[in-house]
Amino acid sequence: MAAQTAAPSGVNAVRRDMLVGLIGVNIQNSLSPALFADVCAAAGLRGYYHLMDLDRLPGRSLEDVLGAVRVAGFAGVNVTYPFKEAVPKLLDEVSAEARQIGAVNTVTIGRDGVTRGYNTDRTASRPRWDATRWPARRPSWSAPAAPAAPWPSPCSTSASRRCW
């Protein structure tokens, strides 16, 4: 996975390609590979994003796929339906927030092979308002339905499903 490249000084340097992916079912239409390719291109990196659709890998389990990505040298994987709640027990370490939520959607794999799980769903879905920049009339919004999310929507307790 490492590639030899010539450094400007003429000395060979080792450049490590980034290998990541998505584990789930029915994920063939995911935009993640294209988005990742765009980010890598913009950053001047060479990266590969692989879809590991267990619908298309008969006889393979989540544990098999996690073992394979670890051995293959992946830097990490994203995890989606239906594995977010099953993956924590297969990892070496799980963040406190992911333990509290009961689900992992991001797994990093250290150079030492240690797998660490995180959940970025909750932090990504929290509204981030700067109190000094709120408009005079605060907008209202409805939380999208997220049946795979293992936590309640911040708006789900309101009969009108309005957050403000």
Backbone as JSON Lines, residues from 0, in Angstrom:
{"i":0,"aa":"M","n":[0.81,-1.19,0.0],"ca":[0.0,0.0,0.0],"c":[0.85,1.26,0.0]}
{"i":1,"aa":"A","n":[2.1,1.17,0.39],"ca":[2.98,2.33,0.34],"c":[3.57,2.43,-1.06]}
{"i":2,"aa":"A","n":[3.74,3.63,-1.53],"ca":[4.28,3.85,-2.86],"c":[5.54,4.69,-2.76]}
{"i":3,"aa":"Q","n":[6.54,4.36,-3.54],"ca":[7.76,5.15,-3.57],"c":[7.54,6.35,-4.46]}
{"i":4,"aa":"T","n":[7.88,7.52,-3.97],"ca":[7.78,8.72,-4.78],"c":[9.08,9.49,-4.63]}
{"i":5,"aa":"A","n":[9.45,10.2,-5.65],"ca":[10.66,11.01,-5.59],"c":[10.36,12.32,-4.91]}
{"i":6,"aa":"A","n":[11.1,12.61,-3.88],"ca":[10.95,13.89,-3.18],"c":[11.68,14.95,-3.99]}
{"i":7,"aa":"P","n":[11.35,16.24,-3.83],"ca":[12.0,17.29,-4.59],"c":[13.53,17.25,-4.48]}
{"i":8,"aa":"S","n":[14.06,16.81,-3.35],"ca":[15.5,16.76,-3.16],"c":[16.13,15.57,-3.88]}
{"i":9,"aa":"G","n":[15.31,14.74,-4.49],"ca":[15.82,13.55,-5.16],"c":[15.88,12.34,-4.25]}
{"i":10,"aa":"V","n":[15.57,12.5,-2.98],"ca":[15.56,11.41,-2.03],"c":[14.22,10.71,-2.13]}
{"i":11,"aa":"N","n":[14.22,9.38,-2.11],"ca":[12.95,8.65,-2.15],"c":[12.24,8.75,-0.81]}
{"i":12,"aa":"A","n":[10.98,9.04,-0.85],"ca":[10.16,9.11,0.35],"c":[9.03,8.11,0.18]}
{"i":13,"aa":"V","n":[8.53,7.6,1.27],"ca":[7.41,6.66,1.2],"c":[6.12,7.45,1.38]}
{"i":14,"aa":"R","n":[5.22,7.32,0.43],"ca":[3.91,7.95,0.5],"c":[2.91,6.84,0.77]}
{"i":15,"aa":"R","n":[2.09,7.02,1.75],"ca":[1.1,6.0,2.09],"c":[-0.24,6.38,1.47]}
{"i":16,"aa":"D","n":[-0.78,5.5,0.67],"ca":[-2.1,5.71,0.11],"c":[-3.13,5.47,1.2]}
{"i":17,"aa":"M","n":[-4.27,6.18,1.12],"ca":[-5.31,6.03,2.12],"c":[-6.36,5.04,1.62]}
{"i":18,"aa":"L","n":[-6.59,4.02,2.4],"ca":[-7.55,2.98,2.07],"c":[-8.62,2.97,3.15]}
{"i":19,"aa":"V","n":[-9.86,3.28,2.76],"ca":[-11.0,3.32,3.68],"c":[-12.21,2.72,2.99]}
{"i":20,"aa":"G","n":[-13.31,2.58,3.71],"ca":[-14.48,2.01,3.07],"c":[-15.73,2.14,3.91]}
{"i":21,"aa":"L","n":[-16.78,1.53,3.4],"ca":[-18.1,1.53,4.04],"c":[-18.59,0.09,4.13]}
{"i":22,"aa":"I","n":[-19.02,-0.29,5.33],"ca":[-19.57,-1.63,5.56],"c":[-21.06,-1.47,5.83]}
{"i":23,"aa":"G","n":[-21.89,-2.23,5.1],"ca":[-23.32,-2.17,5.3],"c":[-24.02,-3.13,4.37]}
{"i":24,"aa":"V","n":[-25.31,-2.95,4.2],"ca":[-26.08,-3.71,3.22],"c":[-26.83,-2.72,2.34]}
{"i":25,"aa":"N","n":[-27.02,-3.1,1.1],"ca":[-27.73,-2.27,0.13],"c":[-27.1,-0.88,0.01]}
{"i":26,"aa":"I","n":[-25.78,-0.85,-0.16],"ca":[-25.04,0.42,-0.19],"c":[-24.43,0.72,-1.57]}
{"i":27,"aa":"Q","n":[-24.82,-0.01,-2.59],"ca":[-24.21,0.17,-3.91],"c":[-24.44,1.56,-4.51]}
{"i":28,"aa":"N","n":[-25.46,2.27,-4.05],"ca":[-25.72,3.61,-4.58],"c":[-25.13,4.71,-3.71]}
{"i":29,"aa":"S","n":[-24.26,4.33,-2.77],"ca":[-23.65,5.31,-1.89],"c":[-22.81,6.32,-2.68]}
{"i":30,"aa":"L","n":[-22.89,7.57,-2.29],"ca":[-22.08,8.62,-2.89],"c":[-20.72,8.76,-2.21]}
{"i":31,"aa":"S","n":[-20.5,8.01,-1.14],"ca":[-19.26,8.13,-0.38],"c":[-18.0,7.95,-1.22]}
{"i":32,"aa":"P","n":[-17.91,6.97,-2.13],"ca":[-16.68,6.85,-2.92],"c":[-16.38,8.1,-3.76]}
{"i":33,"aa":"A","n":[-17.4,8.68,-4.36],"ca":[-17.2,9.88,-5.18],"c":[-16.81,11.07,-4.31]}
{"i":34,"aa":"L","n":[-17.47,11.23,-3.17],"ca":[-17.14,12.34,-2.27],"c":[-15.72,12.2,-1.75]}
{"i":35,"aa":"F","n":[-15.34,11.0,-1.38],"ca":[-13.99,10.75,-0.89],"c":[-12.96,11.04,-1.97]}
{"i":36,"aa":"A","n":[-13.23,10.63,-3.2],"ca":[-12.31,10.88,-4.31],"c":[-12.13,12.38,-4.51]}
{"i":37,"aa":"D","n":[-13.21,13.15,-4.42],"ca":[-13.12,14.6,-4.57],"c":[-12.28,15.23,-3.46]}
{"i":38,"aa":"V","n":[-12.49,14.78,-2.23],"ca":[-11.72,15.32,-1.1],"c":[-10.24,14.99,-1.28]}
{"i":39,"aa":"C","n":[-9.94,13.76,-1.65],"ca":[-8.54,13.37,-1.85],"c":[-7.9,14.19,-2.96]}
{"i":40,"aa":"A","n":[-8.61,14.37,-4.06],"ca":[-8.07,15.13,-5.18],"c":[-7.79,16.58,-4.76]}
{"i":41,"aa":"A","n":[-8.71,17.16,-4.01],"ca":[-8.54,18.55,-3.56],"c":[-7.36,18.68,-2.6]}
{"i":42,"aa":"A","n":[-7.09,17.63,-1.83],"ca":[-6.0,17.66,-0.86],"c":[-4.69,17.14,-1.44]}
{"i":43,"aa":"G","n":[-4.71,16.71,-2.69],"ca":[-3.5,16.17,-3.31],"c":[-3.1,14.81,-2.77]}
{"i":44,"aa":"L","n":[-4.07,14.04,-2.31],"ca":[-3.81,12.71,-1.77],"c":[-4.31,11.65,-2.73]}
{"i":45,"aa":"R","n":[-3.81,10.46,-2.54],"ca":[-4.32,9.33,-3.32],"c":[-5.05,8.42,-2.34]}
{"i":46,"aa":"G","n":[-6.34,8.26,-2.55],"ca":[-7.13,7.47,-1.63],"c":[-8.11,6.57,-2.36]}
{"i":47,"aa":"Y","n":[-8.53,5.54,-1.67],"ca":[-9.45,4.55,-2.23],"c":[-10.55,4.29,-1.21]}
{"i":48,"aa":"Y","n":[-11.8,4.34,-1.66],"ca":[-12.95,4.12,-0.79],"c":[-13.7,2.92,-1.34]}
{"i":49,"aa":"H","n":[-13.73,1.85,-0.57],"ca":[-14.34,0.6,-1.02],"c":[-15.69,0.37,-0.35]}
{"i":50,"aa":"L","n":[-16.66,-0.04,-1.14],"ca":[-17.96,-0.43,-0.6],"c":[-17.93,-1.92,-0.29]}
{"i":51,"aa":"M","n":[-18.23,-2.27,0.95],"ca":[-18.29,-3.66,1.36],"c":[-19.73,-3.97,1.72]}
{"i":52,"aa":"D","n":[-20.49,-4.34,0.7],"ca":[-21.92,-4.59,0.82],"c":[-22.12,-6.06,1.14]}
{"i":53,"aa":"L","n":[-22.53,-6.35,2.37],"ca":[-22.68,-7.74,2.76],"c":[-23.81,-8.45,2.03]}
{"i":54,"aa":"D","n":[-24.68,-7.71,1.36],"ca":[-25.66,-8.33,0.47],"c":[-24.95,-8.99,-0.71]}
{"i":55,"aa":"R","n":[-23.8,-8.44,-1.08],"ca":[-23.05,-8.92,-2.25],"c":[-21.87,-9.8,-1.87]}
{"i":56,"aa":"L","n":[-21.72,-10.08,-0.59],"ca":[-20.63,-10.93,-0.1],"c":[-21.23,-12.11,0.66]}
{"i":57,"aa":"P","n":[-21.87,-13.03,-0.06],"ca":[-22.55,-14.15,0.61],"c":[-21.57,-14.97,1.45]}
{"i":58,"aa":"G","n":[-22.05,-15.35,2.62],"ca":[-21.25,-16.18,3.51],"c":[-20.27,-15.39,4.36]}
{"i":59,"aa":"R","n":[-20.19,-14.08,4.17],"ca":[-19.28,-13.25,4.97],"c":[-20.06,-12.58,6.09]}
{"i":60,"aa":"S","n":[-19.44,-12.48,7.24],"ca":[-20.08,-11.82,8.38],"c":[-19.4,-10.47,8.63]}
{"i":61,"aa":"L","n":[-19.98,-9.68,9.48],"ca":[-19.39,-8.41,9.88],"c":[-18.0,-8.66,10.46]}
{"i":62,"aa":"E","n":[-17.88,-9.68,11.29],"ca":[-16.59,-10.01,11.9],"c":[-15.55,-10.38,10.82]}
{"i":63,"aa":"D","n":[-15.96,-11.13,9.8],"ca":[-15.05,-11.47,8.69],"c":[-14.55,-10.22,7.98]}
{"i":64,"aa":"V","n":[-15.46,-9.31,7.69],"ca":[-15.1,-8.11,6.94],"c":[-14.2,-7.21,7.78]}
{"i":65,"aa":"L","n":[-14.5,-7.04,9.06],"ca":[-13.64,-6.23,9.93],"c":[-12.24,-6.83,10.01]}
{"i":66,"aa":"G","n":[-12.15,-8.14,10.11],"ca":[-10.84,-8.79,10.12],"c":[-10.08,-8.55,8.83]}
{"i":67,"aa":"A","n":[-10.79,-8.61,7.71],"ca":[-10.16,-8.42,6.4],"c":[-9.65,-6.99,6.24]}
{"i":68,"aa":"V","n":[-10.41,-6.0,6.66],"ca":[-9.95,-4.62,6.5],"c":[-8.75,-4.33,7.4]}
{"i":69,"aa":"R","n":[-8.73,-4.96,8.54],"ca":[-7.58,-4.79,9.45],"c":[-6.32,-5.37,8.81]}
{"i":70,"aa":"V","n":[-6.42,-6.57,8.27],"ca":[-5.27,-7.23,7.65],"c":[-4.84,-6.52,6.36]}
{"i":71,"aa":"A","n":[-5.8,-5.99,5.61],"ca":[-5.51,-5.33,4.34],"c":[-4.87,-3.95,4.51]}
{"i":72,"aa":"G","n":[-4.85,-3.43,5.71],"ca":[-4.21,-2.15,5.94],"c":[-5.1,-0.93,5.79]}
{"i":73,"aa":"F","n":[-6.4,-1.12,5.93],"ca":[-7.32,0.03,5.88],"c":[-7.01,0.98,7.04]}
{"i":74,"aa":"A","n":[-7.18,2.28,6.8],"ca":[-7.04,3.28,7.85],"c":[-8.3,3.32,8.71]}
{"i":75,"aa":"G","n":[-9.42,2.9,8.12],"ca":[-10.67,2.89,8.84],"c":[-11.83,2.61,7.93]}
{"i":76,"aa":"V","n":[-13.0,2.47,8.53],"ca":[-14.23,2.23,7.78],"c":[-15.38,2.98,8.42]}
{"i":77,"aa":"N","n":[-16.35,3.3,7.59],"ca":[-17.63,3.79,8.08],"c":[-18.53,2.57,8.17]}
{"i":78,"aa":"V","n":[-19.46,2.6,9.11],"ca":[-20.37,1.48,9.32],"c":[-21.79,2.02,9.24]}
{"i":79,"aa":"T","n":[-22.64,1.33,8.51],"ca":[-24.02,1.76,8.38],"c":[-24.95,0.58,8.63]}
{"i":80,"aa":"Y","n":[-26.21,0.78,8.33],"ca":[-27.25,-0.21,8.56],"c":[-26.87,-1.55,7.96]}
{"i":81,"aa":"P","n":[-27.06,-2.62,8.65],"ca":[-27.66,-2.82,9.98],"c":[-26.62,-3.09,11.06]}
{"i":82,"aa":"F","n":[-25.39,-2.63,10.88],"ca":[-24.28,-3.05,11.74],"c":[-23.85,-2.08,12.82]}
{"i":83,"aa":"K","n":[-24.44,-0.89,12.89],"ca":[-23.99,0.11,13.85],"c":[-24.05,-0.37,15.3]}
{"i":84,"aa":"E","n":[-25.06,-1.15,15.62],"ca":[-25.22,-1.62,17.0],"c":[-24.43,-2.9,17.27]}
{"i":85,"aa":"A","n":[-24.06,-3.63,16.23],"ca":[-23.33,-4.89,16.4],"c":[-21.82,-4.69,16.45]}
{"i":86,"aa":"V","n":[-21.32,-3.64,15.81],"ca":[-19.88,-3.47,15.67],"c":[-19.14,-3.16,16.97]}
{"i":87,"aa":"P","n":[-19.71,-2.45,17.95],"ca":[-18.91,-2.11,19.13],"c":[-18.28,-3.31,19.84]}
{"i":88,"aa":"K","n":[-18.99,-4.4,19.93],"ca":[-18.45,-5.56,20.66],"c":[-17.31,-6.25,19.91]}
{"i":89,"aa":"L","n":[-17.09,-5.87,18.65],"ca":[-16.01,-6.46,17.85],"c":[-14.75,-5.59,17.84]}
{"i":90,"aa":"L","n":[-14.78,-4.46,18.52],"ca":[-13.68,-3.51,18.48],"c":[-12.84,-3.56,19.75]}
{"i":91,"aa":"D","n":[-11.6,-3.08,19.64],"ca":[-10.71,-3.03,20.8],"c":[-11.11,-1.92,21.76]}
{"i":92,"aa":"E","n":[-11.49,-0.76,21.22],"ca":[-11.88,0.38,22.04],"c":[-13.1,1.06,21.43]}
{"i":93,"aa":"V","n":[-13.95,1.62,22.3],"ca":[-15.15,2.34,21.85],"c":[-15.22,3.64,22.66]}
{"i":94,"aa":"S","n":[-15.45,4.76,21.98],"ca":[-15.52,6.05,22.67],"c":[-16.68,6.07,23.65]}
{"i":95,"aa":"A","n":[-16.57,6.96,24.63],"ca":[-17.63,7.07,25.65],"c":[-18.96,7.45,25.01]}
{"i":96,"aa":"E","n":[-18.95,8.36,24.04],"ca":[-20.19,8.78,23.4],"c":[-20.83,7.62,22.63]}
{"i":97,"aa":"A","n":[-20.01,6.85,21.92],"ca":[-20.55,5.7,21.18],"c":[-21.11,4.65,22.13]}
{"i":98,"aa":"R","n":[-20.46,4.45,23.28],"ca":[-20.98,3.52,24.29],"c":[-22.33,4.02,24.8]}
{"i":99,"aa":"Q","n":[-22.42,5.33,25.06],"ca":[-23.67,5.9,25.56],"c":[-24.79,5.73,24.53]}
{"i":100,"aa":"I","n":[-24.49,5.97,23.27],"ca":[-25.48,5.84,22.2],"c":[-25.8,4.37,21.93]}
{"i":101,"aa":"G","n":[-24.8,3.51,22.07],"ca":[-24.98,2.09,21.8],"c":[-24.75,1.72,20.35]}
{"i":102,"aa":"A","n":[-24.02,2.59,19.63],"ca":[-23.79,2.34,18.2],"c":[-22.51,3.03,17.75]}
{"i":103,"aa":"V","n":[-21.87,2.42,16.76],"ca":[-20.63,2.96,16.16],"c":[-20.87,3.12,14.67]}
{"i":104,"aa":"N","n":[-20.46,4.27,14.13],"ca":[-20.55,4.45,12.68],"c":[-19.19,4.75,12.04]}
{"i":105,"aa":"T","n":[-18.16,4.91,12.85],"ca":[-16.83,5.19,12.35],"c":[-15.82,4.35,13.12]}
{"i":106,"aa":"V","n":[-15.0,3.62,12.39],"ca":[-13.97,2.78,13.0],"c":[-12.63,3.21,12.42]}
{"i":107,"aa":"T","n":[-11.69,3.51,13.3],"ca":[-10.33,3.77,12.85],"c":[-9.47,2.57,13.19]}
{"i":108,"aa":"I","n":[-8.47,2.35,12.37],"ca":[-7.57,1.22,12.59],"c":[-6.16,1.79,12.65]}
{"i":109,"aa":"G","n":[-5.56,1.71,13.83],"ca":[-4.23,2.25,14.03],"c":[-3.18,1.41,13.32]}
{"i":110,"aa":"R","n":[-2.0,1.98,13.16],"ca":[-0.89,1.22,12.55],"c":[-0.56,-0.02,13.36]}
{"i":111,"aa":"D","n":[-0.92,0.02,14.66],"ca":[-0.71,-1.13,15.53],"c":[-1.83,-2.16,15.41]}
{"i":112,"aa":"G","n":[-2.83,-1.88,14.55],"ca":[-3.95,-2.8,14.35],"c":[-5.09,-2.63,15.32]}
{"i":113,"aa":"V","n":[-4.96,-1.69,16.25],"ca":[-6.02,-1.46,17.25],"c":[-7.2,-0.76,16.58]}
{"i":114,"aa":"T","n":[-8.39,-1.32,16.8],"ca":[-9.61,-0.74,16.24],"c":[-10.3,0.11,17.29]}
{"i":115,"aa":"R","n":[-10.7,1.32,16.87],"ca":[-11.36,2.25,17.77],"c":[-12.66,2.7,17.13]}
{"i":116,"aa":"G","n":[-13.75,2.64,17.89],"ca":[-15.06,3.0,17.36],"c":[-15.57,4.31,17.91]}
{"i":117,"aa":"Y","n":[-16.23,5.06,17.02],"ca":[-16.8,6.35,17.37],"c":[-18.2,6.45,16.77]}
{"i":118,"aa":"N","n":[-19.0,7.37,17.3],"ca":[-20.28,7.66,16.68],"c":[-20.31,9.14,16.38]}
{"i":119,"aa":"T","n":[-20.34,9.48,15.1],"ca":[-20.36,10.88,14.68],"c":[-21.75,11.32,14.26]}
{"i":120,"aa":"D","n":[-22.72,10.42,14.31],"ca":[-24.09,10.78,13.89],"c":[-24.68,11.88,14.76]}
{"i":121,"aa":"R","n":[-24.57,11.74,16.08],"ca":[-25.21,12.69,16.97],"c":[-24.57,14.07,16.84]}
{"i":122,"aa":"T","n":[-23.25,14.15,16.83],"ca":[-22.61,15.45,16.73],"c":[-22.85,16.1,15.38]}
{"i":123,"aa":"A","n":[-22.97,15.3,14.33],"ca":[-23.22,15.86,13.0],"c":[-24.64,16.36,12.85]}
{"i":124,"aa":"S","n":[-25.58,15.83,13.64],"ca":[-26.98,16.23,13.48],"c":[-27.4,17.32,14.46]}
{"i":125,"aa":"R","n":[-26.55,17.66,15.42],"ca":[-26.89,18.74,16.35],"c":[-26.9,20.07,15.63]}
{"i":126,"aa":"P","n":[-27.92,20.87,15.84],"ca":[-27.88,22.21,15.24],"c":[-26.76,23.01,15.91]}
{"i":127,"aa":"R","n":[-26.0,23.7,15.11],"ca":[-24.9,24.5,15.66],"c":[-25.22,25.98,15.43]}
{"i":128,"aa":"W","n":[-25.82,26.55,16.43],"ca":[-26.22,27.95,16.33],"c":[-25.27,28.78,17.17]}
{"i":129,"aa":"D","n":[-24.81,29.89,16.64],"ca":[-24.04,30.86,17.39],"c":[-25.05,31.83,17.98]}
{"i":130,"aa":"A","n":[-25.16,31.87,19.28],"ca":[-26.19,32.67,19.95],"c":[-26.14,34.14,19.56]}
{"i":131,"aa":"T","n":[-24.98,34.63,19.19],"ca":[-24.88,36.04,18.83],"c":[-25.34,36.3,17.4]}
{"i":132,"aa":"R","n":[-25.57,35.27,16.63],"ca":[-25.94,35.46,15.23],"c":[-27.33,34.92,14.9]}
{"i":133,"aa":"W","n":[-28.11,34.57,15.9],"ca":[-29.45,34.08,15.62],"c":[-30.27,35.18,15.0]}
{"i":134,"aa":"P","n":[-31.08,34.84,14.02],"ca":[-31.97,35.86,13.45],"c":[-33.03,36.26,14.48]}
{"i":135,"aa":"A","n":[-33.58,37.45,14.29],"ca":[-34.59,37.95,15.22],"c":[-35.75,36.97,15.35]}
{"i":136,"aa":"R","n":[-36.18,36.41,14.24],"ca":[-37.24,35.39,14.27],"c":[-36.57,34.06,13.97]}
{"i":137,"aa":"R","n":[-36.46,33.23,14.97],"ca":[-35.79,31.96,14.8],"c":[-36.57,31.04,13.88]}
{"i":138,"aa":"P","n":[-35.88,30.39,12.96],"ca":[-36.59,29.47,12.06],"c":[-37.01,28.21,12.81]}
{"i":139,"aa":"S","n":[-38.03,27.59,12.31],"ca":[-38.41,26.29,12.86],"c":[-38.06,25.24,11.82]}
{"i":140,"aa":"W","n":[-37.74,24.07,12.29],"ca":[-37.42,22.99,11.37],"c":[-37.88,21.69,11.96]}
{"i":141,"aa":"S","n":[-38.11,20.75,11.12],"ca":[-38.54,19.43,11.56],"c":[-37.4,18.47,11.37]}
{"i":142,"aa":"A","n":[-37.23,17.6,12.32],"ca":[-36.19,16.59,12.21],"c":[-36.6,15.56,11.17]}
{"i":143,"aa":"P","n":[-35.68,15.18,10.31],"ca":[-36.01,14.14,9.34],"c":[-36.18,12.81,10.04]}
{"i":144,"aa":"A","n":[-36.98,11.96,9.45],"ca":[-37.15,10.63,10.01],"c":[-35.86,9.87,9.83]}
{"i":145,"aa":"A","n":[-35.4,9.19,10.86],"ca":[-34.16,8.42,10.8],"c":[-34.36,7.1,11.51]}
{"i":146,"aa":"P","n":[-35.05,6.16,10.88],"ca":[-35.4,4.93,11.57],"c":[-34.19,4.11,12.02]}
{"i":147,"aa":"A","n":[-33.03,4.29,11.38],"ca":[-31.86,3.5,11.77],"c":[-31.1,4.13,12.92]}
{"i":148,"aa":"A","n":[-31.44,5.36,13.3],"ca":[-30.72,6.04,14.37],"c":[-31.09,5.42,15.71]}
{"i":149,"aa":"P","n":[-30.08,5.06,16.51],"ca":[-30.37,4.4,17.79],"c":[-30.59,5.39,18.94]}
{"i":150,"aa":"W","n":[-30.96,6.62,18.67],"ca":[-31.26,7.57,19.72],"c":[-32.47,8.38,19.27]}
{"i":151,"aa":"P","n":[-33.19,8.99,20.22],"ca":[-34.36,9.77,19.84],"c":[-33.95,11.09,19.19]}
{"i":152,"aa":"S","n":[-34.75,11.54,18.27],"ca":[-34.52,12.83,17.63],"c":[-34.64,13.91,18.69]}
{"i":153,"aa":"P","n":[-33.85,14.99,18.59],"ca":[-33.98,16.07,19.58],"c":[-35.35,16.72,19.52]}
{"i":154,"aa":"C","n":[-36.1,16.49,18.46],"ca":[-37.42,17.11,18.31],"c":[-38.55,16.13,18.55]}
{"i":155,"aa":"S","n":[-38.25,14.89,18.86],"ca":[-39.29,13.86,18.9],"c":[-40.23,13.99,20.08]}
{"i":156,"aa":"T","n":[-39.89,14.79,21.07],"ca":[-40.78,14.9,22.22],"c":[-41.87,15.93,22.02]}
{"i":157,"aa":"S","n":[-41.75,16.76,21.01],"ca":[-42.74,17.79,20.74],"c":[-43.84,17.22,19.85]}
{"i":158,"aa":"A","n":[-45.07,17.47,20.23],"ca":[-46.19,16.95,19.44],"c":[-46.15,17.5,18.02]}
{"i":159,"aa":"S","n":[-45.69,18.74,17.86],"ca":[-45.64,19.34,16.53],"c":[-44.34,19.01,15.82]}
{"i":160,"aa":"R","n":[-43.42,18.35,16.51],"ca":[-42.09,18.02,15.99],"c":[-41.31,19.27,15.6]}
{"i":161,"aa":"R","n":[-41.67,20.39,16.24],"ca":[-40.93,21.63,16.01],"c":[-39.9,21.79,17.1]}
{"i":162,"aa":"C","n":[-38.73,22.2,16.72],"ca":[-37.66,22.32,17.7],"c":[-37.62,23.66,18.42]}
{"i":163,"aa":"W","n":[-38.25,24.67,17.86],"ca":[-38.12,26.01,18.45],"c":[-39.36,26.39,19.18]}
